[in-house]
Amino acid sequence: MTTTEKFESRGLVLGNLFMGGEGAYKAKTLKANTKAELIKQATEMLNDGSLDGGMGFDGLIGAMLEIKTIETVEVNGKLFTHEEVEDEFIGDLSEAQQDFLSETGMYF
């Protein structure tokens, strides 16, 4: 029996708009072999401004990531997959900003 885990994320980035105020846009989809690696990659991209999926902001504030853990088990030559999803916030987000991303996240 062989077991492997992979991690994927999608989510929303909160940023400062060029004309003032804040807005959210889809984050780039990320993949990694560990959850810690995925969060590190997302945090680095948040800090360098590359996490947003194309909207462009005056500066990024934080993000809500929906992290999917994909566990695959091989039993007698057959593959079985189990997936779990959890939300993770990164960056310097207030409680109100986390609530905004959570409510908006239903639509991405």
N, C-alpha and C positions, 0 to 999 in steps of 0.2 A: 504494500500500500504506500503510495507516494502522495504527499500533500504539498501544495504550493500556495502562496498568497501573493496577491498583487493589489495595488491600491490605485484608484482613479479619483479625480476630483473635478467638479464643475462648481460654479458658484457665481457670486456677484461681487464686484469691486465697488466700493464707495470712494468717490473722489470729489475734489473741489473743481467746480465748473469754471471755465475761462471767463464767463460773464458774471460770476458770483454765484454763491449758493453751493449746494451739494447735490450730487446725483449718483445713480447706480447704473452700472453696465455689466454685461456678462464678462466673467473672468475666462481666461484661456483654460482649456481642459489640460490637466496634468496627469501623468502616470509615473509610478515609482514602485520599487520592490518592497519598501517599508513605509509605514505611516510617518515616521520621523523624517525620512528622506523627502517625502511629499510635502510635509509642512515646511521643512527647511527651504525647499525649492520655491514654494509659494511665497514665503516670507522674503526671500532674496528678490524675487520678481516684484513683490509689492514695494520693496525699498528702492529698487532701481526703476520703477515705473512701467515695467513691461508686463504686469499681470493682467491688465485690462485687455479685452479682446478686440480692440480697435477703435473705441470711442474717442479716446484721448482726453486727458484731464489736465488741469493746471497742477495737480498733485494728488497722489493717492493717500487715502486715510486708513483704510482697512478693507477687509473682505470677509464674506461668509462663504465657506467652502462646504459643499456636500461631499463627504469622503465615502467612497464605496470600497469596502473590503471584499475582494473576490477570492474565495478559497476553493481550490480545485483538488479533489481527491481521486486518485486512480485506484479502483478496486477490480481485480480480475480483468484488467484490460479495458474497463469502462470508466469514463470520466464523469464525476458528479461535481456540480458547482453549487456553492452556497454564497449568497451575497448579503451583506449588512451595510446599512447606510447610517452615518451620523454627521451632524453639523459641527463645524469648527470655525471659530472666529479668530482672525489674525489681525494684527495692527493695533492702532490706538483708537478703539471704538468706545463711545459712551454707551450706556444702556439703551438710550433712545435710538442711537444709530444701529445697534444690534437688533432692536425691535423693528426698525424700518427695513433692514435687510431681510429679516425673517419673514415679515409680511410681504415684501416685494418678491422674495425668493419663490413664492408659490407659483410665479408666472414665468420662470426662466426654463 
